[in-house]
Amino acid sequence: MQSNSETLVDETEQAIGQVSLRGWGVSGKNGDVFSGVELDVPRGAVAIIQGPAGSGKTSLLLSIAGRMRVASGEGHVGELDIRKQARRVREQVAVGHVAGLTDLENDFTLAQHIAERLIMLQPWYKPWVSKSSLREVIDVIRDTFDSATEVIDRLPEGKFSTSDAKDADFLIDDEGKAFVSELSELQKFLLELGLASLAQAPVVVLDNIDSLREREDRARAWAAILIYQKLRCNRDPEHPLTVIASCEDSADVDLVLDALASEVSPTSVSELSLSPHSRH
């Protein structure tokens, strides 16, 4: 399996946020989930893991995040050995969206979700968050989504099916009183990304963007990811965000990258294709 990349920086630079895999493989009770994966992701880059259902995309992302046992190969996040230092790797790789792992509570408001995550990231003796901290996080999520919506809305007519613009508005007020049950699947996806980003980890993994059924939603999700990555780089140029995301079809991200060409600048964009393994 090969990864095709157009790299704009020296790939030999070893830095926090760089991911490399050699002969990487995961096995299950019925045989290999995937094997022989070769991947290099420079810090600040975007890597797209593409493949049909059952090809091991979720398992690959979780293995990179230090959350799944690996059967073979060598893997590093920065200088950390994924197989030997999984706990430290989990501190470096945030999981933005994986079904069953990052699912939100429908009976929680957005403010409750954000407050809970912020408290988890604070010292044990500070089990509270201020309203100003909540407002700051909410504003970032809203601004990112609004920017993504503007990008998609200015694409040439006919690229996406028409829909009422109100359907795309991020359902969130200044105080985050909206319940998760009121959100669309796209809004939930972006909230998961926002929550994962609170830890300021150098790498984030996002699974199965195709779970967003509407093509317009998938494009907005990609736009939001790329815009957030750019905002993060603007705030801290020395510590850019590396994004590794999976999908079945990368056509939507290609369209968004073209639309955002003058506004975002990932270190590189690469694609790795996985194929389903025969199981015994």
Backbone torsions as a table, in degrees:
resi	resn	phi	psi	omega
1	MET	NA	132.0	-175.8
2	GLN	-119.7	150.7	176.0
3	SER	-113.0	123.9	179.1
4	ASN	-95.8	125.4	-174.4
5	SER	-138.7	139.6	172.0
6	GLU	-106.8	98.5	-170.4
7	THR	-97.7	136.6	-176.9
8	LEU	-106.4	-1.1	178.7
9	VAL	-131.5	169.2	179.5
10	ASP	-65.8	113.6	-176.8
11	GLU	-72.8	-11.8	179.8
12	THR	-79.5	-10.9	179.9
13	GLU	-65.7	120.6	178.0
14	GLN	-93.1	121.6	-177.0
15	ALA	-153.7	159.3	174.2
16	ILE	-57.8	133.7	-179.7
17	GLY	102.0	-11.9	176.5
18	GLN	-84.4	137.7	-179.4
19	VAL	-121.8	132.6	177.5
20	SER	-139.2	136.1	178.7
21	LEU	-128.6	140.8	178.0
22	ARG	-135.6	119.3	179.5
23	GLY	58.6	33.8	-171.1
24	TRP	-74.4	130.2	-179.4
25	GLY	-149.4	147.0	176.4
26	VAL	-126.9	135.4	179.7
27	SER	-119.6	151.7	176.0
28	GLY	-123.1	-170.2	-178.5
29	LYS	-63.8	-25.2	-177.3
30	ASN	-105.1	16.5	178.6
31	GLY	117.9	-163.1	-177.2
32	ASP	-69.4	134.5	169.9
33	VAL	-82.0	-45.9	168.9
34	PHE	-156.3	161.7	-179.7
35	SER	-153.5	158.6	174.2
36	GLY	64.8	27.2	-178.3
37	VAL	-74.6	130.9	175.4
38	GLU	-119.1	122.1	-175.5
39	LEU	-148.8	134.3	173.4
40	ASP	-128.2	121.6	179.1
41	VAL	-125.3	106.6	177.2
42	PRO	-65.3	158.0	178.0
43	ARG	-63.7	141.8	-178.7
44	GLY	79.8	7.5	-177.7
45	ALA	-95.6	171.9	172.3
46	VAL	-119.6	125.4	175.5
47	ALA	-117.2	130.8	-178.7
48	ILE	-109.1	119.5	176.3
49	ILE	-96.0	111.8	-173.4
50	GLN	-113.6	141.4	176.3
51	GLY	169.7	160.8	-180.0
52	PRO	-72.0	170.3	176.1
53	ALA	-57.6	137.7	179.2
54	GLY	89.1	3.2	-177.8
55	SER	-88.9	-5.5	175.7
56	GLY	98.2	16.9	-177.3
57	LYS	-61.2	-47.3	-179.2
58	THR	-62.3	-44.6	-180.0
59	SER	-62.0	-38.3	179.2
60	LEU	-64.1	-45.5	179.4
61	LEU	-62.3	-43.7	-179.2
62	LEU	-66.9	-32.7	178.0
63	SER	-69.4	-37.9	176.6
64	ILE	-63.4	-36.0	-178.7
65	ALA	-80.6	3.7	179.4
66	GLY	73.4	25.6	-175.8
67	ARG	-116.2	8.7	177.5
68	MET	-145.6	136.3	-178.3
69	ARG	-68.4	135.9	-177.4
70	VAL	-104.1	141.3	-177.6
71	ALA	-90.4	-31.0	-175.7
72	SER	-155.0	157.9	173.8
73	GLY	100.0	176.7	177.6
74	GLU	-120.4	140.0	179.4
75	GLY	-145.9	141.8	-179.6
76	HIS	-136.8	142.2	166.5
77	VAL	-114.5	108.1	-168.7
78	GLY	62.2	-125.9	178.0
79	GLU	-96.9	1.7	-178.0
80	LEU	-83.5	132.3	175.1
81	ASP	-81.2	115.5	-174.4
82	ILE	-60.4	-40.7	-175.9
83	ARG	-73.4	-32.5	-176.0
84	LYS	-97.5	-20.1	-175.1
85	GLN	-129.2	46.3	-173.9
86	ALA	-58.4	-38.1	-178.5
87	ARG	-63.3	-44.3	179.2
88	ARG	-69.6	-33.1	177.3
89	VAL	-63.0	-38.6	-179.7
90	ARG	-62.6	-24.3	176.2
91	GLU	-77.9	-19.9	-177.3
92	GLN	-98.2	-18.3	-176.3
93	VAL	-121.9	112.1	177.9
94	ALA	-87.9	143.6	177.6
95	VAL	-100.4	110.2	-176.6
96	GLY	-83.0	-38.6	-179.9
97	HIS	-157.7	113.7	170.0
98	VAL	-144.7	118.8	-178.4
99	ALA	-55.4	134.3	179.6
100	GLY	88.3	-16.4	-179.5
101	LEU	-111.2	-38.9	-176.9
102	THR	-112.1	14.7	-177.1
103	ASP	-56.5	142.1	-178.7
104	LEU	-93.3	156.7	177.5
105	GLU	-87.6	118.3	-177.4
106	ASN	-60.1	-29.9	-176.4
107	ASP	-87.4	2.5	176.5
108	PHE	-95.9	147.0	170.1
109	THR	-82.1	167.6	176.9
110	LEU	-62.4	-40.9	180.0
111	ALA	-61.1	-39.0	179.3
112	GLN	-65.4	-42.1	177.7
113	HIS	-61.8	-45.7	-178.1
114	ILE	-65.6	-43.9	-179.9
115	ALA	-62.3	-43.1	179.3
116	GLU	-59.4	-44.4	-179.1
117	ARG	-67.3	-41.5	179.0
118	LEU	-62.9	-40.4	179.5
119	ILE	-63.6	-38.8	178.9
120	MET	-62.4	-28.1	-177.3
121	LEU	-89.3	-7.2	-177.2
122	GLN	-96.7	165.0	174.7
123	PRO	-59.0	152.6	-175.7
124	TRP	-59.5	-27.4	-176.2
125	TYR	-83.9	6.1	177.9
126	LYS	-127.2	73.0	-175.5
127	PRO	-85.9	44.2	178.7
128	TRP	-152.2	165.1	175.1
129	VAL	-135.4	152.5	-179.8
130	SER	-84.8	159.2	176.2
131	LYS	-63.1	-33.5	-179.5
132	SER	-67.9	-35.0	177.1
133	SER	-65.9	-43.1	177.2
134	LEU	-61.4	-45.6	-177.7
135	ARG	-61.6	-38.3	-179.4
136	GLU	-63.2	-44.4	179.6
137	VAL	-66.4	-44.5	179.5
138	ILE	-59.0	-42.5	-179.7
139	ASP	-62.8	-39.2	178.8
140	VAL	-63.4	-44.2	179.9
141	ILE	-62.9	-45.5	-179.3
142	ARG	-64.8	-44.7	-178.5
143	ASP	-63.3	-39.6	179.7
144	THR	-63.7	-45.2	-178.9
145	PHE	-66.9	-41.9	179.7
146	ASP	-60.9	-41.4	179.1
147	SER	-64.5	-41.1	179.3
148	ALA	-64.6	-39.6	179.3
149	THR	-63.8	-40.7	178.8
150	GLU	-61.6	-38.4	179.5
151	VAL	-62.9	-49.6	-176.9
152	ILE	-66.2	-38.3	-177.5
153	ASP	-66.6	-21.8	-179.1
154	ARG	-98.1	6.8	174.9
155	LEU	-71.0	156.8	-178.2
156	PRO	-55.1	143.0	-179.6
157	GLU	-59.1	139.4	178.8
158	GLY	98.0	-10.5	179.1
159	LYS	-70.2	-31.0	-179.3
160	PHE	-135.2	158.0	176.5
161	SER	-67.7	145.2	-179.1
162	THR	-73.0	147.4	177.3
163	SER	-154.3	160.2	177.8
164	ASP	-63.9	126.7	-176.7
165	ALA	-59.0	-28.3	-178.7
166	LYS	-64.5	-26.2	179.3
167	ASP	-65.1	-21.1	-176.7
168	ALA	-96.1	-8.8	-179.2
169	ASP	-63.2	138.5	178.7
170	PHE	-75.5	118.1	-174.1
171	LEU	-78.8	83.2	-179.8
172	ILE	-154.3	130.1	178.0
173	ASP	-95.7	177.0	-175.7
174	ASP	-59.5	-27.4	-177.1
175	GLU	-104.8	3.6	176.2
176	GLY	66.8	38.2	-176.4
177	LYS	-83.0	-10.1	-179.8
178	ALA	-66.6	141.0	177.8
179	PHE	-85.0	151.4	178.6
180	VAL	-57.8	-35.2	-179.7
181	SER	-61.3	-18.0	-179.9
182	GLU	-88.9	-8.2	-174.3
183	LEU	-87.2	151.6	171.9
184	SER	-76.9	170.0	178.7
185	GLU	-63.3	-35.4	177.8
186	LEU	-65.8	-43.6	-179.7
187	GLN	-63.8	-38.8	176.4
188	LYS	-63.8	-42.0	179.2
189	PHE	-59.2	-45.0	-178.7
190	LEU	-70.9	-31.8	176.2
191	LEU	-67.0	-40.4	177.4
192	GLU	-61.1	-42.1	176.8
193	LEU	-62.5	-43.5	-179.9
194	GLY	-62.8	-41.7	179.2
195	LEU	-65.7	-42.1	179.6
196	ALA	-63.5	-32.8	-175.6
197	SER	-75.5	-14.3	-177.5
198	LEU	-61.5	-29.9	-179.3
199	ALA	-76.1	-10.3	179.9
200	GLN	58.4	33.6	176.4
201	ALA	-65.3	149.5	-178.1
202	PRO	-73.7	-15.7	-178.9
203	VAL	-132.0	140.5	173.0
204	VAL	-131.0	137.9	176.1
205	VAL	-113.6	141.3	-177.9
206	LEU	-135.9	126.9	-173.5
207	ASP	-105.1	145.9	165.3
208	ASN	51.9	61.9	176.0
209	ILE	-63.4	-18.1	177.4
210	ASP	-69.9	-8.7	174.7
211	SER	-64.4	-18.4	172.4
212	LEU	-82.6	110.3	-168.3
213	ARG	-70.6	-35.0	-177.9
214	GLU	-83.3	134.4	-179.2
215	ARG	-61.0	-35.5	179.2
216	GLU	-62.7	-39.0	178.2
217	ASP	-67.0	-40.4	179.0
218	ARG	-62.6	-40.9	178.9
219	ALA	-65.4	-41.0	177.4
220	ARG	-63.2	-37.8	178.6
221	ALA	-63.3	-46.7	178.3
222	TRP	-61.4	-42.4	-179.8
223	ALA	-62.2	-42.5	179.8
224	ALA	-64.0	-40.5	178.7
225	ILE	-61.2	-48.2	-177.9
226	LEU	-67.2	-38.4	179.5
227	ILE	-68.8	-41.6	178.2
228	TYR	-63.3	-40.5	177.8
229	GLN	-59.1	-41.0	179.0
230	LYS	-67.3	-42.9	178.5
231	LEU	-60.6	-40.9	179.4
232	ARG	-63.7	-41.8	179.1
233	CYS	-65.4	-38.6	178.8
234	ASN	-63.0	-37.6	-179.5
235	ARG	-73.3	-35.2	-175.7
236	ASP	-144.2	79.5	-175.1
237	PRO	-59.3	-25.4	-178.7
238	GLU	-78.2	-12.7	-177.5
239	HIS	-134.9	69.0	-179.3
240	PRO	-68.5	159.7	-179.8
241	LEU	-91.0	131.6	174.0
242	THR	-98.1	131.3	-176.6
243	VAL	-117.6	128.2	173.8
244	ILE	-124.6	115.4	-173.8
245	ALA	-131.5	150.5	-178.7
246	SER	-115.1	151.8	177.2
247	CYS	-162.4	168.3	175.9
248	GLU	-89.8	-28.7	-176.9
249	ASP	-139.3	123.7	-176.3
250	SER	-92.8	9.2	-177.7
251	ALA	-60.4	-35.9	-178.1
252	ASP	-66.8	-41.7	179.9
253	VAL	-68.7	-34.6	176.7
254	ASP	-60.4	-42.8	-179.9
255	LEU	-63.5	-43.8	-178.5
256	VAL	-68.5	-39.8	177.8
257	LEU	-59.7	-39.9	177.4
258	ASP	-63.6	-42.1	-178.1
259	ALA	-68.4	-29.6	-176.4
260	LEU	-100.1	10.3	-171.9
261	ALA	-52.0	-36.0	-177.3
262	SER	-90.6	-1.2	-173.2
263	GLU	-118.3	-25.2	178.6
264	VAL	-124.8	154.3	-176.9
265	SER	-147.7	72.4	174.9
266	PRO	-58.2	150.8	176.7
267	THR	-53.7	-42.7	176.0
268	SER	-160.8	164.7	174.0
269	VAL	-128.4	121.6	-178.4
270	SER	-129.1	162.8	-178.7
271	GLU	-136.7	133.6	176.6
272	LEU	-120.8	126.2	-179.4
273	SER	-101.1	131.3	176.0
274	LEU	-110.5	146.1	176.5
275	SER	-120.1	146.6	178.9
276	PRO	-61.1	137.3	176.1
277	HIS	-87.3	147.2	172.1
278	SER	-73.8	135.0	-178.4
279	ARG	-105.5	147.6	-178.4
280	HIS	-104.3	NA	NA
